Amino acid sequence: EVQLVQSGAEVKKPGESLKISCKGSGYIFSNYWIGWVRQMPGKGLEWMGIIYPGDSDTNYSPSFQGQVTISVDKSISTAYLQWSSLRASDTAMYYCAKSADSIQTRWYFDLWGRGTPVTVSS
Amino acid sequence: DIQMTQFPSTLSASVGDRVTISCRASQSISNWLAWYQQKPGKAPNLLIYRASTLQSGVPSRFSGSGSGREFTLTISSLQPDDFATYYCQQYDTYSNTFGQGTKLEIK
């Protein structure tokens, strides 16, 4: 079965660091870009950035550049999203998603993880 | 970033209605546009890509059209399962963006 399995819910304090994960299976993980999408409570989808597991090529939205780090370990088919210092405003659901096209750098997503809820509160 | 504006933000309709949701890009994106459906507490689901190509497994009552800056998602005959929030996404540039969403409610 083709799927993306995300790590579990996180509750953190402001200033703490965090790394959440997204493991792909059922397809050639290295060949498809993995994107990250934020959804704040009651709000819409925000495209954060994307990584190509084959060579770790990464693109960030200007809104998230410098705020988060996207990385990958292709040996275990897992992509990561990390923060060095969380803020209350990082409270959101975070989805990883697989790009549908393995060739083009045109990224629409045909497979999504279930999401990782992150709560940042003192 | 390219800005994507969806309208209306909320749409009330009845089962069997034909509905249209619009999405406008701040600059031309050719036909690099996708539509997603999201239900409460669930991840989004791809409906349409390349502005008008139906994703495998998506019912044929969904259709997409447009190019350049103006795009539409049409549901030909609303079914109870279609009440959800719909998002457009441009993927023309290396920094993609989503529209703010259109919530389709039962009238």
Chai-1 contact restraints between the chains, C-beta under 6 A:
chainA,res_idxA,chainB,res_idxB,connection_type,confidence,min_distance_angstrom,max_distance_angstrom,comment,restraint_id
A,G44,B,Q100,contact,1.0,0.0,6.0,A-B,restraint_1
A,G44,B,G101,contact,1.0,0.0,6.0,A-B,restraint_2
A,L45,B,Y87,contact,1.0,0.0,6.0,A-B,restraint_3
A,L45,B,F98,contact,1.0,0.0,6.0,A-B,restraint_4
A,W47,B,N96,contact,1.0,0.0,6.0,A-B,restraint_5
A,W47,B,T97,contact,1.0,0.0,6.0,A-B,restraint_6
A,W47,B,F98,contact,1.0,0.0,6.0,A-B,restraint_7
A,N59,B,Y94,contact,1.0,0.0,6.0,A-B,restraint_8
A,S61,B,S95,contact,1.0,0.0,6.0,A-B,restraint_9
A,Y95,B,A43,contact,1.0,0.0,6.0,A-B,restraint_10
A,R106,B,W32,contact,1.0,0.0,6.0,A-B,restraint_11
A,R106,B,Y91,contact,1.0,0.0,6.0,A-B,restraint_12
A,W107,B,Y91,contact,1.0,0.0,6.0,A-B,restraint_13
A,W107,B,N96,contact,1.0,0.0,6.0,A-B,restraint_14
A,Y108,B,A34,contact,1.0,0.0,6.0,A-B,restraint_15
A,Y108,B,Y49,contact,1.0,0.0,6.0,A-B,restraint_16
A,Y108,B,Y91,contact,1.0,0.0,6.0,A-B,restraint_17
A,D110,B,L46,contact,1.0,0.0,6.0,A-B,restraint_18
A,W112,B,A43,contact,1.0,0.0,6.0,A-B,restraint_19
A,W112,B,P44,contact,1.0,0.0,6.0,A-B,restraint_20
A,R114,B,A43,contact,1.0,0.0,6.0,A-B,restraint_21
A,G115,B,A43,contact,1.0,0.0,6.0,A-B,restraint_22
